[in-house]
């Protein structure tokens, strides 16, 4: 039996949706937290629908929030096993969303913060079709072979991370870029100097510029 996700949605500012941004929240948070990114992006992406589903599990440390996977003392192992179990839930959600909206992977940005950023990469690189793009804030590749095992899709990727992040180390993003660059991926990386485990205005601006550039290239192709 599949697990259905739900959460807040932001309708297009203008007309019918021609683009879709799916926002994956961090550990212990919820969709209401991430939908605020849609409010920031929307003025520059007026024909875009923003959707921020709550994860499928209640957070073990914050019962008021949700988690894509639990955190164990062995963080590497919990990320590995957790991502494997959460991925099909997110894939099912995307598939249903595309069927409902008439949009597709090629119209969709998958964006996430922290645990959600890890899942955005984990899911987006293993879809049968390329997404329009992936944005990971304070996340990075997780899983075997530096998170590269089983990847098949090749969308453009944006990584944003604070240099003073004491929750998810910056090295997870910088190592992800190095490993993806070696495979010929298009990866944009921005490091917020002195920033901790948060999404700053500077990083938001970088991500928005990345998405607008990708959309412009796709429209002129």
C-alpha positions as CSV (number, residue, x, y, z in Angstrom):
1,X,0.0,0.0,0.0
2,X,1.5,3.3,-1.0
3,X,1.9,6.3,1.3
4,X,0.3,9.5,0.1
5,X,1.9,12.8,0.9
6,X,0.2,16.1,1.4
7,X,1.1,19.6,2.3
8,X,0.7,23.3,1.4
9,X,0.6,24.5,-2.2
10,X,1.1,27.9,-3.8
11,X,-0.8,28.3,-7.0
12,X,0.8,30.2,-10.0
13,X,0.8,34.0,-9.7
14,X,-0.2,34.2,-13.3
15,X,-2.2,31.9,-15.6
16,X,-1.9,28.1,-15.7
17,X,1.2,26.4,-14.3
18,X,3.9,25.6,-16.8
19,X,6.5,24.9,-14.2
20,X,6.5,23.0,-10.9
21,X,8.7,23.4,-7.9
22,X,8.5,20.6,-5.2
23,X,10.0,21.6,-1.9
24,X,11.3,18.9,0.5
25,X,11.7,20.1,4.1
26,X,14.4,19.2,6.6
27,X,14.3,16.9,9.6
28,X,11.7,17.7,12.2
29,X,10.1,20.4,10.1
30,X,7.1,20.4,7.7
31,X,5.8,21.7,4.4
32,X,4.6,25.0,5.9
33,X,8.3,25.9,6.6
34,X,9.4,25.3,3.0
35,X,6.4,26.8,1.2
36,X,7.9,30.2,2.2
37,X,10.6,29.6,-0.4
38,X,7.8,29.6,-3.0
39,X,6.7,33.0,-1.8
40,X,10.2,34.2,-2.3
41,X,10.7,32.7,-5.7
42,X,7.2,33.4,-7.0
43,X,7.6,37.0,-8.2
44,X,10.3,35.8,-10.6
45,X,8.6,32.6,-11.5
46,X,4.9,33.7,-12.0
47,X,3.8,30.6,-14.0
48,X,5.1,28.2,-11.4
49,X,3.2,26.0,-8.9
50,X,4.9,25.4,-5.6
51,X,4.2,22.3,-3.6
52,X,5.7,21.4,-0.2
53,X,4.6,18.0,1.0
54,X,5.0,16.8,4.6
55,X,7.3,13.8,4.9
56,X,5.6,10.4,5.5
57,X,7.0,9.9,9.0
58,X,6.4,11.8,12.2
59,X,9.8,13.1,13.6
60,X,11.1,11.0,16.4
61,X,12.7,14.1,18.1
62,X,10.0,16.6,17.2
63,X,6.6,15.0,17.1
64,X,5.1,18.2,15.8
65,X,7.2,17.8,12.7
66,X,8.1,15.1,10.1
67,X,11.1,13.2,8.9
68,X,12.0,11.6,5.6
69,X,14.0,9.1,7.6
70,X,15.1,8.7,11.3
71,X,18.4,9.8,12.6
72,X,20.5,7.1,14.3
73,X,23.8,7.4,16.2
74,X,25.4,6.1,13.0
75,X,24.4,9.0,10.8
76,X,25.9,7.5,7.6
77,X,24.0,4.2,8.0
78,X,20.7,6.0,8.9
79,X,21.0,8.2,5.8
80,X,21.7,5.1,3.6
81,X,18.9,2.9,4.8
82,X,16.5,5.9,5.3
83,X,17.0,7.3,1.8
84,X,16.3,3.9,0.3
85,X,13.0,3.6,2.1
86,X,11.9,7.3,1.5
87,X,12.8,7.4,-2.2
88,X,9.8,5.4,-3.5
89,X,7.4,7.5,-1.4
90,X,8.7,10.7,-3.0
91,X,8.7,9.1,-6.5
92,X,5.1,8.1,-6.1
93,X,4.2,11.6,-5.0
94,X,5.9,13.1,-8.0
95,X,4.3,10.7,-10.4
96,X,0.8,11.4,-9.0
97,X,1.5,15.2,-9.1
98,X,2.5,15.0,-12.7
99,X,-0.6,13.0,-13.6
100,X,-2.8,15.6,-11.8
101,X,-1.2,18.7,-13.3
102,X,-0.3,17.4,-16.8
103,X,3.3,18.5,-16.2
104,X,6.3,16.3,-16.2
105,X,9.8,15.8,-14.8
106,X,11.1,18.1,-17.5
107,X,9.0,20.9,-16.1
108,X,9.9,20.3,-12.4
109,X,12.6,21.6,-10.0
110,X,13.1,19.4,-7.0
111,X,14.3,21.6,-4.1
112,X,15.2,20.5,-0.6
113,X,16.8,21.7,2.6
114,X,19.1,19.5,4.8
115,X,17.5,16.0,4.9
116,X,15.2,17.2,2.2
117,X,18.2,18.4,0.1
118,X,19.7,14.9,0.4
119,X,16.5,13.4,-0.7
120,X,16.1,15.8,-3.6
121,X,19.5,14.6,-5.0
122,X,18.9,10.9,-4.1
123,X,15.5,10.9,-5.9
124,X,16.2,13.3,-8.7
125,X,19.3,11.5,-9.9
126,X,17.5,8.1,-10.1
127,X,14.4,9.1,-12.1
128,X,13.9,7.6,-15.5
129,X,13.6,11.2,-16.9
130,X,15.7,14.3,-16.3
131,X,14.1,16.9,-14.0
132,X,14.4,20.5,-15.0
133,X,16.8,20.9,-12.1
134,X,17.7,20.0,-8.6
135,X,18.5,22.5,-5.8
136,X,20.0,21.2,-2.5
137,X,20.4,23.6,0.4
138,X,22.7,22.3,3.2
139,X,22.4,18.7,1.9
140,X,24.5,16.6,-0.5
141,X,24.8,13.1,-1.9
142,X,24.3,10.2,0.4
143,X,24.6,6.5,-0.1
144,X,27.1,3.9,-1.4
145,X,29.9,5.0,-3.7
146,X,29.7,8.6,-2.5
147,X,26.0,8.6,-3.3
148,X,26.6,7.9,-7.0
149,X,25.5,4.2,-7.1
150,X,22.4,3.8,-9.3
151,X,22.2,7.3,-10.7
152,X,20.9,7.5,-14.2
153,X,19.4,11.0,-14.7
154,X,21.5,14.0,-15.5
155,X,19.7,17.2,-14.7
156,X,21.5,20.5,-13.8
157,X,22.2,20.7,-10.1
158,X,22.6,23.6,-7.7
159,X,24.3,23.1,-4.3
160,X,24.1,25.8,-1.6
161,X,25.8,25.4,1.8
162,X,26.9,27.5,4.8
163,X,30.6,27.4,5.6
164,X,29.9,27.3,9.3
165,X,27.2,24.6,9.2
166,X,27.6,22.4,12.3
167,X,24.7,20.1,11.5
168,X,25.5,18.9,8.0
169,X,29.1,19.6,7.2
170,X,29.9,21.8,4.2
171,X,32.1,19.0,2.9
172,X,29.1,17.0,2.0
173,X,28.2,19.6,-0.7
174,X,31.8,20.3,-1.9
175,X,32.5,16.6,-2.2
176,X,29.3,16.1,-4.1
177,X,30.3,18.7,-6.6
178,X,33.7,17.1,-7.0
179,X,32.2,13.7,-7.6
180,X,29.5,14.9,-9.9
181,X,31.9,17.1,-11.9
182,X,34.0,14.0,-12.5
183,X,31.0,12.4,-14.2
184,X,30.3,15.4,-16.4
185,X,27.3,16.8,-14.5
186,X,26.5,20.5,-14.6
187,X,26.8,21.7,-11.0
188,X,26.6,25.2,-9.6
189,X,28.0,25.5,-6.0
190,X,27.6,28.5,-3.7
191,X,29.1,28.6,-0.2
192,X,27.6,31.1,2.2
193,X,30.6,32.5,4.1
194,X,30.1,32.2,7.9
195,X,26.5,30.9,7.6
196,X,25.3,28.0,9.7
197,X,22.6,25.4,9.1
198,X,20.1,27.7,7.4
199,X,18.9,29.1,4.1
200,X,20.2,32.7,3.8
201,X,19.1,35.4,1.4
202,X,22.4,35.1,-0.5
203,X,21.9,31.4,-1.1
204,X,18.3,32.0,-2.1
205,X,19.3,34.5,-4.7
206,X,21.9,32.1,-6.1
207,X,19.3,29.3,-6.3
208,X,16.8,31.6,-8.0
209,X,19.4,32.8,-10.5
210,X,20.2,29.2,-11.3
211,X,16.6,28.2,-11.8
212,X,15.9,31.3,-14.0
213,X,18.9,30.5,-16.1
214,X,17.9,26.9,-16.6
215,X,14.3,27.9,-17.5
216,X,15.6,30.5,-20.0
217,X,17.8,27.9,-21.7
218,X,15.0,25.4,-21.8
219,X,12.6,28.0,-23.3
220,X,15.1,29.0,-26.0
221,X,16.1,25.4,-26.9
